[in-house]
């Protein structure tokens, strides 16, 4: 049983926005962003479409006052100013409250780029933030995330760090082909890898 909800953890993140003109608390906008991304919506406009598509349900479930959901521009402003390290920290604290993961459970590990964070778009050296997550198929839960900047970090190293953070034994991890390298499998002989 979980002690604190994800909302309780999201409320710990300091709001970088000026107080004047803020219609929605930061935790609400972040929760909607997380829900949208977990549903496959990865950019500002896509997240705006997620909000519009699920407007009534969001208002009802999250008890949004005055029936006003966050707009595309609100989501964009929050994502531009967001401290992704802080979000990663509180999300992982929340997800690690769940009960122990049993042996032989399948965990998918994959990275998705956040389209709205691309800089130097027309350049071969473009940079963007990538969200690497570990997903439990049997539980339908994201067990942990790590954020990385494409220009400065390798997804291979970030995945390794995430696996160490989760500290799971006896589970089966699935990865994409990027992680099927001889050097990697020699270093981790006990790590079962499936493409």
C-alpha positions, 0 to 999 in steps of 0.5 A: 500500500502506498503512503503518499499519492503522486499528487502529494509528491508533485506538490513538493516541486517548487513552482517557478512561475510568477504567482500572478496569472496562474490559474492552475497549481503546478501539481495539476499541470504536471500530473496532466503532463505525466498522464499525457506522456504515459498515454503516448502524447510527447509534445506541447501540441500533442499534450494540448490535444490530450487535454482537449480529448479528455477534458470532461474526464479530467475535470471530473476526476481531478475536480478542476474548479470552474471547469477550466483545464490547462491550455496548450500555452500553460503546458508549454510554459511549465515544460520550458521552465520545469526542473526535470531533475526535481520531477524525476526525483519525486516521481521515482520516490513515489513509484518506489513506494509500491510493493516488491516486484516479484521474480520473472516479471517483465520490465520494458526499458525505453527512452522517448525524446520530448519534442518540445525540448529540441534545440538547434533543430536544423543542426546535426548536433541538436540537443533534446531531453530524453525520458527513459522509463521502466514499465512493468507489464504485469502491474501496468506501472511505470517503476522509475524514470531518468531524464537525460540530455541527448548531447551530453549523455548516452542512453546506454549509461542512463538505462544502466543507472536506472536499472541500478536505481530500481535494484530489482532481482530476478526480473526480465528486462526488455530493451531496444537493439541499442542496448544489445552490445557485446561490451554491455553483456560481458559487464552484466552476465546476470542481466537477461536481455530481450529485444 
